[in-house]
Each structure stands twice: as C-alpha cells, then as structure tokens.
Amino acid sequence: MEYRRLGKAGLKVSELCLGTMQFGWTADEAASIAVLDSAFEAGVNFIDTADIYSNWAAGNPGGVAEAILGRWLAANPGRRADLVLATKVRGPMGDGPNDAGLSRVHILNSVEASLRRLGTETIDLYQTHWPDDDAPIDETLEAMDSLVRRGMVRYVGCSNYPAAKLVQALWAADRSGLARFDCLQPHYNLMHRSEFERELESVCREYGLGVIPYSPLAGGFLTGKYVPTQEIPTGSRGASSRRIQGYIRSPRGSSVMEALSQLAKERAKTVSQAALGWLLTRPSVTSPIIGPRSVEQLADNLGAVGLRLDERECQLLEAASAWDPEGE
C-alpha cells in the first residue's frame, strides 16, 4: 500500500480510500464491519463517510453510516490513531429550515452530531458535500476555520464544487487568513471525465489540492458485469440507473469496456482493477474512493493497489474514453 500526501498538506493517506455510502443501505452492519476489518488489515488508513449516508437512499433518519463506523471504532479503540477519518456536511438532516446547508449554524450543529455518532473527539477531514448558494462563502469558511482552531477538525475539503466556486473559496480563505480547502472530491472516472478535466484538474494542480474521486467504477459499469448483448442483472444498480443504462447502450461505453478488457488480460487483472489503475496513475489523483458492499468486492478493489499504467496503456484507455468538449 502506498501512502500519498493529500495535496500540499502534510497528511498521508492510503492510495485507496474506503467509502461508506453502502453502509446501512446495500450492506448491513455485519457486512459493513467485515469490510472495515478487511480494509484496515490491508493497510487502508483513509475512510470517507457523510452525515447523510445512507438516509437519502434507504429512507433512514440520518447518520446511519457514521453510527456503524462509530460502533466499529468503539470495538477497536486502538485503531483510531492509525486512521484518517473523513466525513461531510451539507445535506438535509431534518425538516427544519436550518437542518441543511452550509450556514454557520448548520455546520456547528452537524459537526457535533457527527462527532457523537463517530465516537471521536476529532474529524481528520471535514468536507462540504456540495455548494450552498444561500450561504456566503466567507460564513462557511469562517465556521470551518473555527472548527480547526478548536481542534474539532484537522483539515477541511470540499466535494462537487465547480471550478469557479472552488477558486472563489480558495481566494476568500487566502484573503481572510482562514483554513482553506485542502482537497476536492469530484465525480471522476473513465466514463465521466470532462467535468473534472475541463477546468477542475488544472485548479487542483495549481493550488496544490488533493483529489479523491468518487464513483471510480462508474456505479459498477466499469466492473464488466454489464454486457450490451445481455439483459441488465435484476437488482443491480444498472437496473434503475439511467446513467448506467446510457453507458451500456453507447458506442463510447463499448469502446471503453473493450480497451479495459484488453488491458486487464495483458496485466492479469480484472476490468475494475484496470479502471482503478488508470486513476491511480493520473498525476492529479491522490486516492480514489472505492465503495465495496462486501469483502469479496473489497478484495477485487485491493487488487489495484500498486498498479501503475505505462504511457501506451494510458493512451489506450484515454483514446477509448475520449470526451466531447461540448459535454459527455
């Protein structure tokens, strides 16, 4: 397992980050605990969650994944010091007018609730889940800065920010001497390249931000389990996802899968490992966020550890997944 700096911060994180969106949704608590144990034993020190996981998906009251993670930490108290624990704030955690967003009041209420569920005194990386146009960026940054100064949070980051808002936030932090975003969590994979590569990638490299992309396997499409000539498996994410169905039907999707299959065969890897290997080779990427719901899926993901593609292999995948400047 390689450990990489999170952008220009001194924090070191494993080359794969364990995402927990499936915890309490498609993975029950027992399965989630098994995944956590196996990931830790394999050297994964970076775990990403969010206060809304997985209530938005499963009709739960909120904080389910954080609570599962907190119970795992309580059962294994010696592990906390070895982990980089990340969570996020922004989504609705109630029906009240201040139960969502990036206002000072919601951030302060949410961080205390997350700390209670996680059973820890400090969150290593606290991220804004997506922008909030109703909250001034200075108010958001001042609230995040206060958490760092009080020792409740060590680093701050953001997710799903367009380039203009990201630059605005970085400039505002610099102007006011506030804690700045140290990383970005974008939606980025071989099938979804333009959103990040068009402008965000250059911003992250210019300002020294870590990049921890989510959905690195395009919701399961890049695992190879969807075959255009066969019916979509019942109960799979593709059965209800229009995005994945579009990938399956598109010539670009077929081209990407053909290139990945070729590369996987040459490298004696699985298709998903080849897709993760491409991200791990990208100079701007720090740690892709994997989201296994079982130990078996985790084992497959971990097979990408240490995989770095050469120039020919990168060109093969990038030609197959080339994106239209007008959009994907």
Buried (B, 14 or more C-beta within 10 A) or exposed (E): EBBBEBBEBEBEBBBBBBBBBBBBBBBEBEBBBBBBBBBBEBBBBBBBBBBBBBBBBEEBEBBBBBBBBBBBBEEBEEBBEEBBBBBBBBBBBEEEEEBBBBBBEBBBBBBEBBBEBBBBEBBBBBBBBBBBEEBBBBBBBBBBBBBBEEEBBBBBBBBBBBBEBBBBBBEBBEEEEBBBBBBBBBBBBBBBBBBBBBBBBEBBEEBBBBBBBBBBBBBBBBBBBBEEEEEBEEEBBBEEBEBBBBBBEBEBBBBBBEBBBBBBEEBEBBBBBBBBBBBBBBEBBBBBBBBBBBBEBBEBBBBBBEBEBEEEBBEBBBEBBEBEEEEE
